[in-house]
Amino acid sequence: MLRRILLITAMVLAAGGVALASPAAAQNYGGCTATVSDTTPAPGQVVTVSGTGAAMSGDVTASIGSTEVGSGTADTAGEFSFSATIPASASGTQTLSVDCGGGSVDSVTLTVAAATTGSGNLPATGSNSLPLATVGLAALAIGGVVLVGARMRSRSVSL
């Protein structure tokens, strides 16, 4: 009889534990968290997008606006790292959206530097005219001396 009471009590406790248990839910890894190797890239520059919280072995994509700029696959721990190319037309403040799958998205603000053309140095134009200018000034000086000498001679002859 004592055995039956203990058995019934154990069954009631087990049933109560099952009834009061919380329902099963998906693992929450804290959501998608992404970082970029350079937050001030130039247009056309390749940056590394890395982070955590992606779906296990799932696809991860990065985009600026509606343009996909890179993609990769997360490992079994939900960590990812892949290359993304900043569009050549991008400039100013841009938002890089990283879709980790399963509706988990993170974004990183980038400041895309203006595209530069050339080396930044001015091109060499014209010519080196210093030797020619020196010869011209010397010729003017000699001409002036000859003129002064000729006037002095003509005055001394006329006196």
C-alpha positions as CSV (number, residue, x, y, z in Angstrom):
1,M,0.0,0.0,0.0
2,L,2.8,2.4,0.8
3,R,4.4,1.6,-2.5
4,R,1.2,2.5,-4.3
5,I,1.0,5.9,-2.5
6,L,4.6,6.7,-3.4
7,L,4.1,5.6,-7.0
8,I,0.9,7.7,-7.4
9,T,2.7,10.7,-5.7
10,A,5.6,10.4,-8.1
11,M,3.3,10.2,-11.1
12,V,1.3,13.3,-10.0
13,L,4.6,15.3,-9.5
14,A,5.9,14.2,-12.9
15,A,2.6,15.1,-14.6
16,G,2.6,18.5,-12.8
17,G,6.2,19.1,-13.9
18,V,5.4,18.4,-17.6
19,A,2.2,20.6,-17.4
20,L,4.1,23.5,-15.9
21,A,7.2,23.3,-18.2
22,S,7.7,26.1,-20.6
23,P,7.3,25.4,-24.3
24,A,10.3,24.6,-26.4
25,A,11.7,27.6,-28.3
26,A,14.4,28.3,-30.8
27,Q,17.8,29.2,-29.4
28,N,18.4,32.9,-29.1
29,Y,22.0,33.8,-29.9
30,G,21.5,37.6,-29.4
31,G,20.8,38.3,-33.0
32,C,23.0,39.3,-35.8
33,T,26.0,41.5,-35.0
34,A,28.2,42.7,-37.8
35,T,31.4,44.7,-38.1
36,V,33.4,46.1,-41.1
37,S,37.2,46.3,-41.3
38,D,37.1,49.9,-42.5
39,T,34.1,52.3,-41.8
40,T,35.6,55.0,-44.1
41,P,36.3,53.1,-47.3
42,A,36.8,54.6,-50.8
43,P,34.5,53.7,-53.7
44,G,35.6,50.3,-55.2
45,Q,37.5,49.3,-52.0
46,V,37.2,45.8,-50.7
47,V,36.3,45.5,-46.9
48,T,35.9,42.5,-44.7
49,V,32.5,42.0,-43.1
50,S,32.5,39.7,-40.0
51,G,30.3,39.0,-37.1
52,T,28.2,36.5,-35.1
53,G,24.6,35.5,-34.6
54,A,23.9,34.1,-38.1
55,A,21.9,30.9,-38.7
56,M,24.1,27.8,-38.2
57,S,25.9,27.2,-41.5
58,G,23.5,29.7,-43.1
59,D,24.0,32.2,-45.9
60,V,24.9,35.8,-44.9
61,T,24.7,38.7,-47.4
62,A,25.7,42.3,-47.2
63,S,24.2,45.1,-49.3
64,I,24.2,48.8,-49.7
65,G,20.8,50.0,-50.7
66,S,19.4,47.4,-53.1
67,T,22.9,46.4,-54.3
68,E,24.4,43.2,-52.9
69,V,28.1,43.9,-52.2
70,G,29.2,40.5,-50.7
71,S,28.1,37.2,-49.3
72,G,29.4,34.3,-47.2
73,T,28.5,31.3,-45.2
74,A,28.4,31.2,-41.4
75,D,30.1,28.3,-39.6
76,T,28.4,26.0,-37.1
77,A,28.7,28.5,-34.3
78,G,27.0,31.2,-36.5
79,E,30.2,33.2,-37.0
80,F,31.0,34.6,-40.4
81,S,33.6,36.6,-42.3
82,F,33.7,37.5,-46.0
83,S,34.8,40.3,-48.5
84,A,32.5,43.0,-49.8
85,T,33.3,45.6,-52.5
86,I,32.0,49.1,-52.0
87,P,30.2,50.2,-55.2
88,A,32.1,52.7,-57.4
89,S,29.1,55.0,-57.4
90,A,28.8,55.1,-53.5
91,S,29.7,58.4,-51.7
92,G,28.9,60.0,-48.4
93,T,27.1,58.3,-45.6
94,Q,25.9,54.8,-46.6
95,T,24.3,52.0,-44.6
96,L,25.7,48.5,-45.1
97,S,22.9,46.0,-44.2
98,V,24.0,42.5,-43.2
99,D,21.3,39.8,-43.4
100,C,22.2,36.9,-41.2
101,G,19.2,34.7,-42.2
102,G,16.1,34.0,-40.3
103,G,15.0,37.6,-40.3
104,S,18.1,38.7,-38.3
105,V,19.6,41.8,-39.8
106,D,22.3,44.3,-38.6
107,S,23.5,47.4,-40.1
108,V,26.8,49.4,-40.1
109,T,27.1,53.0,-41.1
110,L,29.9,53.8,-43.5
111,T,31.4,57.1,-44.6
112,V,32.5,56.6,-48.2
113,A,35.2,59.0,-49.2
114,A,34.9,60.9,-52.5
115,A,36.6,59.2,-55.4
116,T,40.0,60.6,-56.2
117,T,41.4,60.9,-59.7
118,G,45.1,61.0,-60.4
119,S,47.8,61.3,-57.8
120,G,46.8,64.6,-56.4
121,N,49.8,66.4,-57.9
122,L,49.4,69.0,-60.6
123,P,50.6,68.1,-64.0
124,A,53.8,69.7,-65.4
125,T,52.8,72.2,-68.1
126,G,54.7,74.8,-70.1
127,S,58.5,74.8,-70.3
128,N,61.6,75.8,-68.3
129,S,62.1,79.3,-69.7
130,L,64.6,80.6,-67.1
131,P,67.7,80.2,-69.4
132,L,65.9,82.0,-72.2
133,A,64.7,84.8,-69.9
134,T,68.3,85.3,-68.6
135,V,69.7,85.6,-72.1
136,G,67.0,88.1,-73.0
137,L,67.7,90.3,-69.9
138,A,71.4,90.1,-70.7
139,A,70.7,91.3,-74.3
140,L,68.6,94.2,-73.0
141,A,71.4,95.2,-70.6
142,I,74.0,95.2,-73.3
143,G,71.7,97.1,-75.6
144,G,71.1,99.7,-72.9
145,V,74.9,100.1,-72.3
146,V,75.5,100.5,-76.1
147,L,72.7,103.1,-76.3
148,V,74.1,105.1,-73.4
149,G,77.6,104.9,-74.9
150,A,76.3,106.1,-78.4
151,R,74.4,109.0,-76.9
152,M,77.5,110.1,-74.9
153,R,79.7,109.9,-78.0
154,S,77.2,111.9,-80.1
155,R,77.0,114.6,-77.4
156,S,80.8,114.9,-77.1
157,V,81.1,115.2,-80.9
158,S,78.5,117.9,-81.1
159,L,80.1,120.1,-78.4
